[in-house]
Amino acid sequence: MAEAIASMLTKLAEANDEKYADSEPSYYDAMEVPQVTVLDMLKRWARYSYSPNEVLVLAAVYVDRAVEEGVRVTSLSVHRVLLSALVVATKYHCDQVYNNMHYAKVGGVSPKELNRLETAFITDLQWTLHVDPETFNATCRSLSRAAKKLRRRSL
């Protein structure tokens, strides 16, 4: 599932890079493109956050909602948008979570920056964090299909 999310977000970011090249920087933009890939970031998240797969699905839904609300996903912002979505999804879904100091370390930002990103992201989502079962299941199916296609291509 992580591979499918990483592939989709990377393609979206690359497609948007030229579109937003002359735009003012967004709140989520890094100073330069991170050297870590989106897939490596997701692998790191899975290793150190101990979040269940449901969090990945929720994060994918949240990123989609954020894009619908005008959040730009580019190569400069994709990691920070994804980190924000993962933190919000984890806190929404899981009963026991780490503090933001831990998640900031996993995501490669300062705790203060993560607090700002999380607040901005929740605001961009208009505080709408509930995902109905139909949307959750449709996202699961979509990600599963995408993951299967990626596996077939890599064989």
C-alpha positions as protocol buffer text, in pm:
chain_id: "A"
residue {
  index: 1
  type: MET
  ca { x: 0 y: 0 z: 0 }
}
residue {
  index: 2
  type: ALA
  ca { x: 286 y: 238 z: 81 }
}
residue {
  index: 3
  type: GLU
  ca { x: 427 y: 185 z: -267 }
}
residue {
  index: 4
  type: ALA
  ca { x: 97 y: 285 z: -427 }
}
residue {
  index: 5
  type: ILE
  ca { x: 63 y: 598 z: -214 }
}
residue {
  index: 6
  type: ALA
  ca { x: 424 y: 696 z: -282 }
}
residue {
  index: 7
  type: SER
  ca { x: 384 y: 643 z: -654 }
}
residue {
  index: 8
  type: MET
  ca { x: 64 y: 846 z: -676 }
}
residue {
  index: 9
  type: LEU
  ca { x: 198 y: 1133 z: -465 }
}
residue {
  index: 10
  type: THR
  ca { x: 529 y: 1143 z: -651 }
}
residue {
  index: 11
  type: LYS
  ca { x: 350 y: 1156 z: -986 }
}
residue {
  index: 12
  type: LEU
  ca { x: 117 y: 1429 z: -858 }
}
residue {
  index: 13
  type: ALA
  ca { x: 410 y: 1631 z: -723 }
}
residue {
  index: 14
  type: GLU
  ca { x: 607 y: 1601 z: -1046 }
}
residue {
  index: 15
  type: ALA
  ca { x: 303 y: 1697 z: -1254 }
}
residue {
  index: 16
  type: ASN
  ca { x: 246 y: 2004 z: -1037 }
}
residue {
  index: 17
  type: ASP
  ca { x: 610 y: 2121 z: -1030 }
}
residue {
  index: 18
  type: GLU
  ca { x: 590 y: 2305 z: -1361 }
}
residue {
  index: 19
  type: LYS
  ca { x: 235 y: 2425 z: -1299 }
}
residue {
  index: 20
  type: TYR
  ca { x: 334 y: 2600 z: -976 }
}
residue {
  index: 21
  type: ALA
  ca { x: 695 y: 2688 z: -1066 }
}
residue {
  index: 22
  type: ASP
  ca { x: 630 y: 3063 z: -1065 }
}
residue {
  index: 23
  type: SER
  ca { x: 389 y: 3065 z: -770 }
}
residue {
  index: 24
  type: GLU
  ca { x: 458 y: 3201 z: -425 }
}
residue {
  index: 25
  type: PRO
  ca { x: 584 y: 2929 z: -190 }
}
residue {
  index: 26
  type: SER
  ca { x: 312 y: 2748 z: -1 }
}
residue {
  index: 27
  type: TYR
  ca { x: 316 y: 2691 z: 371 }
}
residue {
  index: 28
  type: TYR
  ca { x: 417 y: 2329 z: 315 }
}
residue {
  index: 29
  type: ASP
  ca { x: 709 y: 2403 z: 82 }
}
residue {
  index: 30
  type: ALA
  ca { x: 1058 y: 2303 z: 193 }
}
residue {
  index: 31
  type: MET
  ca { x: 1354 y: 2522 z: 104 }
}
residue {
  index: 32
  type: GLU
  ca { x: 1478 y: 2250 z: -131 }
}
residue {
  index: 33
  type: VAL
  ca { x: 1356 y: 1913 z: -252 }
}
residue {
  index: 34
  type: PRO
  ca { x: 1425 y: 1654 z: 21 }
}
residue {
  index: 35
  type: GLN
  ca { x: 1674 y: 1386 z: -76 }
}
residue {
  index: 36
  type: VAL
  ca { x: 1462 y: 1110 z: 78 }
}
residue {
  index: 37
  type: THR
  ca { x: 1200 y: 961 z: -153 }
}
residue {
  index: 38
  type: VAL
  ca { x: 833 y: 958 z: -61 }
}
residue {
  index: 39
  type: LEU
  ca { x: 848 y: 577 z: -43 }
}
residue {
  index: 40
  type: ASP
  ca { x: 1148 y: 588 z: 191 }
}
residue {
  index: 41
  type: MET
  ca { x: 964 y: 839 z: 407 }
}
residue {
  index: 42
  type: LEU
  ca { x: 664 y: 606 z: 427 }
}
residue {
  index: 43
  type: LYS
  ca { x: 891 y: 313 z: 513 }
}
residue {
  index: 44
  type: ARG
  ca { x: 1051 y: 518 z: 788 }
}
residue {
  index: 45
  type: TRP
  ca { x: 707 y: 616 z: 916 }
}
residue {
  index: 46
  type: ALA
  ca { x: 597 y: 252 z: 924 }
}
residue {
  index: 47
  type: ARG
  ca { x: 913 y: 147 z: 1106 }
}
residue {
  index: 48
  type: TYR
  ca { x: 914 y: 412 z: 1377 }
}
residue {
  index: 49
  type: SER
  ca { x: 552 y: 518 z: 1425 }
}
residue {
  index: 50
  type: TYR
  ca { x: 406 y: 170 z: 1468 }
}
residue {
  index: 51
  type: SER
  ca { x: 86 y: 295 z: 1306 }
}
residue {
  index: 52
  type: PRO
  ca { x: -149 y: 39 z: 1149 }
}
residue {
  index: 53
  type: ASN
  ca { x: -218 y: 28 z: 773 }
}
residue {
  index: 54
  type: GLU
  ca { x: -550 y: 204 z: 829 }
}
residue {
  index: 55
  type: VAL
  ca { x: -350 y: 518 z: 901 }
}
residue {
  index: 56
  type: LEU
  ca { x: -203 y: 506 z: 550 }
}
residue {
  index: 57
  type: VAL
  ca { x: -552 y: 486 z: 402 }
}
residue {
  index: 58
  type: LEU
  ca { x: -675 y: 776 z: 616 }
}
residue {
  index: 59
  type: ALA
  ca { x: -368 y: 981 z: 523 }
}
residue {
  index: 60
  type: ALA
  ca { x: -436 y: 919 z: 153 }
}
residue {
  index: 61
  type: VAL
  ca { x: -796 y: 1036 z: 198 }
}
residue {
  index: 62
  type: TYR
  ca { x: -677 y: 1343 z: 389 }
}
residue {
  index: 63
  type: VAL
  ca { x: -423 y: 1438 z: 123 }
}
residue {
  index: 64
  type: ASP
  ca { x: -694 y: 1405 z: -142 }
}
residue {
  index: 65
  type: ARG
  ca { x: -924 y: 1630 z: 62 }
}
residue {
  index: 66
  type: ALA
  ca { x: -646 y: 1882 z: 118 }
}
residue {
  index: 67
  type: VAL
  ca { x: -577 y: 1899 z: -256 }
}
residue {
  index: 68
  type: GLU
  ca { x: -949 y: 1957 z: -316 }
}
residue {
  index: 69
  type: GLU
  ca { x: -924 y: 2247 z: -68 }
}
residue {
  index: 70
  type: GLY
  ca { x: -636 y: 2402 z: -263 }
}
residue {
  index: 71
  type: VAL
  ca { x: -325 y: 2256 z: -98 }
}
residue {
  index: 72
  type: ARG
  ca { x: -53 y: 2226 z: -363 }
}
residue {
  index: 73
  type: VAL
  ca { x: 146 y: 1904 z: -373 }
}
residue {
  index: 74
  type: THR
  ca { x: 480 y: 1959 z: -546 }
}
residue {
  index: 75
  type: SER
  ca { x: 825 y: 1812 z: -504 }
}
residue {
  index: 76
  type: LEU
  ca { x: 890 y: 2085 z: -246 }
}
residue {
  index: 77
  type: SER
  ca { x: 577 y: 2014 z: -43 }
}
residue {
  index: 78
  type: VAL
  ca { x: 489 y: 1647 z: -85 }
}
residue {
  index: 79
  type: HIS
  ca { x: 689 y: 1526 z: 217 }
}
residue {
  index: 80
  type: ARG
  ca { x: 547 y: 1787 z: 453 }
}
residue {
  index: 81
  type: VAL
  ca { x: 191 y: 1741 z: 330 }
}
residue {
  index: 82
  type: LEU
  ca { x: 226 y: 1366 z: 372 }
}
residue {
  index: 83
  type: LEU
  ca { x: 384 y: 1399 z: 717 }
}
residue {
  index: 84
  type: SER
  ca { x: 99 y: 1624 z: 824 }
}
residue {
  index: 85
  type: ALA
  ca { x: -157 y: 1375 z: 694 }
}
residue {
  index: 86
  type: LEU
  ca { x: 15 y: 1083 z: 867 }
}
residue {
  index: 87
  type: VAL
  ca { x: 31 y: 1259 z: 1202 }
}
residue {
  index: 88
  type: VAL
  ca { x: -331 y: 1372 z: 1185 }
}
residue {
  index: 89
  type: ALA
  ca { x: -448 y: 1026 z: 1072 }
}
residue {
  index: 90
  type: THR
  ca { x: -252 y: 855 z: 1348 }
}
residue {
  index: 91
  type: LYS
  ca { x: -389 y: 1083 z: 1617 }
}
residue {
  index: 92
  type: TYR
  ca { x: -742 y: 1046 z: 1484 }
}
residue {
  index: 93
  type: HIS
  ca { x: -733 y: 668 z: 1445 }
}
residue {
  index: 94
  type: CYS
  ca { x: -509 y: 534 z: 1720 }
}
residue {
  index: 95
  type: ASP
  ca { x: -583 y: 525 z: 2091 }
}
residue {
  index: 96
  type: GLN
  ca { x: -218 y: 545 z: 2190 }
}
residue {
  index: 97
  type: VAL
  ca { x: 15 y: 779 z: 2006 }
}
residue {
  index: 98
  type: TYR
  ca { x: 360 y: 924 z: 2049 }
}
residue {
  index: 99
  type: ASN
  ca { x: 419 y: 1292 z: 2114 }
}
residue {
  index: 100
  type: ASN
  ca { x: 505 y: 1534 z: 1836 }
}
residue {
  index: 101
  type: MET
  ca { x: 872 y: 1529 z: 1934 }
}
residue {
  index: 102
  type: HIS
  ca { x: 885 y: 1164 z: 1825 }
}
residue {
  index: 103
  type: TYR
  ca { x: 686 y: 1220 z: 1503 }
}
residue {
  index: 104
  type: ALA
  ca { x: 898 y: 1526 z: 1420 }
}
residue {
  index: 105
  type: LYS
  ca { x: 1214 y: 1318 z: 1449 }
}
residue {
  index: 106
  type: VAL
  ca { x: 1063 y: 1048 z: 1225 }
}
residue {
  index: 107
  type: GLY
  ca { x: 957 y: 1313 z: 971 }
}
residue {
  index: 108
  type: GLY
  ca { x: 1278 y: 1513 z: 977 }
}
residue {
  index: 109
  type: VAL
  ca { x: 1135 y: 1841 z: 1099 }
}
residue {
  index: 110
  type: SER
  ca { x: 1147 y: 2024 z: 1430 }
}
residue {
  index: 111
  type: PRO
  ca { x: 867 y: 1969 z: 1682 }
}
residue {
  index: 112
  type: LYS
  ca { x: 771 y: 2335 z: 1647 }
}
residue {
  index: 113
  type: GLU
  ca { x: 746 y: 2300 z: 1268 }
}
residue {
  index: 114
  type: LEU
  ca { x: 541 y: 1982 z: 1299 }
}
residue {
  index: 115
  type: ASN
  ca { x: 299 y: 2159 z: 1534 }
}
residue {
  index: 116
  type: ARG
  ca { x: 256 y: 2434 z: 1275 }
}
residue {
  index: 117
  type: LEU
  ca { x: 215 y: 2185 z: 989 }
}
residue {
  index: 118
  type: GLU
  ca { x: -39 y: 1982 z: 1183 }
}
residue {
  index: 119
  type: THR
  ca { x: -244 y: 2290 z: 1271 }
}
residue {
  index: 120
  type: ALA
  ca { x: -234 y: 2419 z: 913 }
}
residue {
  index: 121
  type: PHE
  ca { x: -331 y: 2080 z: 775 }
}
residue {
  index: 122
  type: ILE
  ca { x: -627 y: 2034 z: 1008 }
}
residue {
  index: 123
  type: THR
  ca { x: -739 y: 2386 z: 921 }
}
residue {
  index: 124
  type: ASP
  ca { x: -702 y: 2310 z: 548 }
}
residue {
  index: 125
  type: LEU
  ca { x: -923 y: 2005 z: 604 }
}
residue {
  index: 126
  type: GLN
  ca { x: -1172 y: 2235 z: 778 }
}
residue {
  index: 127
  type: TRP
  ca { x: -1144 y: 2006 z: 1082 }
}
residue {
  index: 128
  type: THR
  ca { x: -1325 y: 1731 z: 890 }
}
residue {
  index: 129
  type: LEU
  ca { x: -1138 y: 1416 z: 992 }
}
residue {
  index: 130
  type: HIS
  ca { x: -1412 y: 1153 z: 986 }
}
residue {
  index: 131
  type: VAL
  ca { x: -1395 y: 922 z: 685 }
}
residue {
  index: 132
  type: ASP
  ca { x: -1712 y: 729 z: 613 }
}
residue {
  index: 133
  type: PRO
  ca { x: -1682 y: 354 z: 556 }
}
residue {
  index: 134
  type: GLU
  ca { x: -1767 y: 383 z: 185 }
}
residue {
  index: 135
  type: THR
  ca { x: -1484 y: 630 z: 121 }
}
residue {
  index: 136
  type: PHE
  ca { x: -1241 y: 430 z: 333 }
}
residue {
  index: 137
  type: ASN
  ca { x: -1323 y: 105 z: 151 }
}
residue {
  index: 138
  type: ALA
  ca { x: -1312 y: 270 z: -193 }
}
residue {
  index: 139
  type: THR
  ca { x: -970 y: 413 z: -110 }
}
residue {
  index: 140
  type: CYS
  ca { x: -850 y: 71 z: 9 }
}
residue {
  index: 141
  type: ARG
  ca { x: -964 y: -88 z: -318 }
}
residue {
  index: 142
  type: SER
  ca { x: -804 y: 185 z: -526 }
}
residue {
  index: 143
  type: LEU
  ca { x: -473 y: 156 z: -341 }
}
residue {
  index: 144
  type: SER
  ca { x: -481 y: -223 z: -366 }
}
residue {
  index: 145
  type: ARG
  ca { x: -535 y: -207 z: -743 }
}
residue {
  index: 146
  type: ALA
  ca { x: -253 y: 44 z: -779 }
}
residue {
  index: 147
  type: ALA
  ca { x: -23 y: -171 z: -566 }
}
residue {
  index: 148
  type: LYS
  ca { x: -97 y: -478 z: -781 }
}
residue {
  index: 149
  type: LYS
  ca { x: -17 y: -282 z: -1099 }
}
residue {
  index: 150
  type: LEU
  ca { x: 312 y: -166 z: -949 }
}
residue {
  index: 151
  type: ARG
  ca { x: 403 y: -522 z: -851 }
}
residue {
  index: 152
  type: ARG
  ca { x: 327 y: -651 z: -1200 }
}
residue {
  index: 153
  type: ARG
  ca { x: 544 y: -379 z: -1355 }
}
residue {
  index: 154
  type: SER
  ca { x: 836 y: -465 z: -1130 }
}
residue {
  index: 155
  type: LEU
  ca { x: 836 y: -834 z: -1227 }
}
